Amino acid sequence: MRCAHWRGVPLDLAREAREKSAAQYIDRAVQCQLSAHDEGEHFGLLTDAGAYGTALWLRWHGVDEAELVVLPDCPVAAPGSDGEGCCLFADHAKQHTWEDDLEEVSCTS
């Protein structure tokens, strides 16, 4: 199950995100894409970073701390010849997005 934490994207970080990527639009709020957790850092996907295999994420901890980070994509895919790729970043904790049995999660939702 996906983490239920959401975070508004501060205007200065949204502006910076648009400058760092080709995206014209950045969401005003993002949901943490990691598996359900209450402690530690949360990560919300903003957009592709422009360089192949990287994405721009909003990382936050608590209500006051947020920053933009460029992280490499997770290289792991589900077993099988048509295995779905993980929608998270490399070295994420816990399970891959395709391992979630409780709900269908797509990389764009």
C-alpha positions in Angstrom: 0.0 0.0 0.0 1.3 3.4 -0.9 2.2 6.0 1.7 -0.7 8.4 2.5 1.4 11.5 3.1 1.0 14.4 0.7 3.0 17.7 0.5 2.3 21.0 -1.2 5.1 22.0 -3.5 6.5 25.4 -2.3 6.3 28.0 -5.1 10.1 28.6 -5.1 10.7 24.9 -5.5 8.1 24.6 -8.2 9.7 27.4 -10.1 13.2 25.8 -9.7 11.7 22.4 -10.9 10.4 24.0 -14.1 13.8 25.6 -14.7 15.6 22.2 -14.1 13.3 20.2 -16.5 11.5 20.6 -19.7 8.2 20.4 -17.9 5.9 23.4 -18.3 3.7 22.3 -15.5 4.6 21.0 -12.0 1.9 19.7 -9.7 1.0 21.9 -6.7 1.0 18.9 -4.4 2.5 15.4 -4.5 1.9 12.1 -2.7 4.8 10.1 -1.3 5.4 7.2 -3.8 7.0 4.9 -1.2 5.3 2.1 0.6 3.2 3.0 3.6 5.3 4.5 6.4 5.1 7.2 9.0 8.7 7.9 10.0 11.5 9.2 7.9 11.7 10.9 4.5 8.9 11.1 1.9 9.4 11.3 -1.8 6.9 12.7 -4.4 7.6 12.5 -8.1 7.6 15.8 -9.9 8.9 15.1 -13.5 11.6 13.5 -15.5 14.9 15.3 -14.9 15.9 15.6 -18.6 18.9 13.2 -18.4 18.0 9.7 -19.4 17.2 7.4 -16.4 16.7 10.2 -13.9 13.7 12.0 -12.3 13.2 15.1 -10.2 11.6 14.4 -6.8 10.4 16.4 -3.9 11.9 15.1 -0.7 10.4 16.1 2.6 10.6 15.3 6.3 8.0 16.9 8.5 6.1 19.9 7.6 8.8 22.5 7.2 11.6 20.7 5.3 11.4 20.1 1.6 14.0 20.1 -1.2 14.3 19.1 -4.9 16.5 16.0 -5.6 17.5 14.4 -8.9 17.6 10.6 -8.4 18.4 7.8 -10.8 15.5 5.5 -11.8 15.2 2.1 -10.1 16.6 -0.4 -12.5 14.7 -3.4 -11.2 11.8 -5.0 -13.2 9.3 -7.6 -12.2 10.2 -11.2 -13.1 9.2 -12.5 -16.5 9.8 -11.4 -20.1 7.2 -8.6 -19.9 8.1 -7.5 -16.3 6.9 -4.1 -15.4 9.6 -1.7 -14.3 9.7 -0.1 -10.8 8.5 3.5 -10.8 10.7 4.6 -7.9 14.3 5.7 -7.7 17.4 3.5 -7.2 18.2 2.4 -3.7 14.7 3.1 -2.4 13.7 1.3 0.8 11.2 -1.6 1.0 9.3 -3.0 -1.9 9.1 -2.1 -5.6 6.0 -0.6 -7.1 5.1 -3.8 -8.9 5.3 -5.8 -5.6 2.2 -4.1 -4.2 -0.5 -6.7 -4.1 -3.1 -4.5 -2.4 -3.6 -2.0 -5.1 -2.7 -1.3 -8.7 -0.2 1.5 -8.9 0.9 3.1 -12.1 4.0 5.3 -12.5 1.7 8.2 -13.4 -0.9 8.0 -10.7 
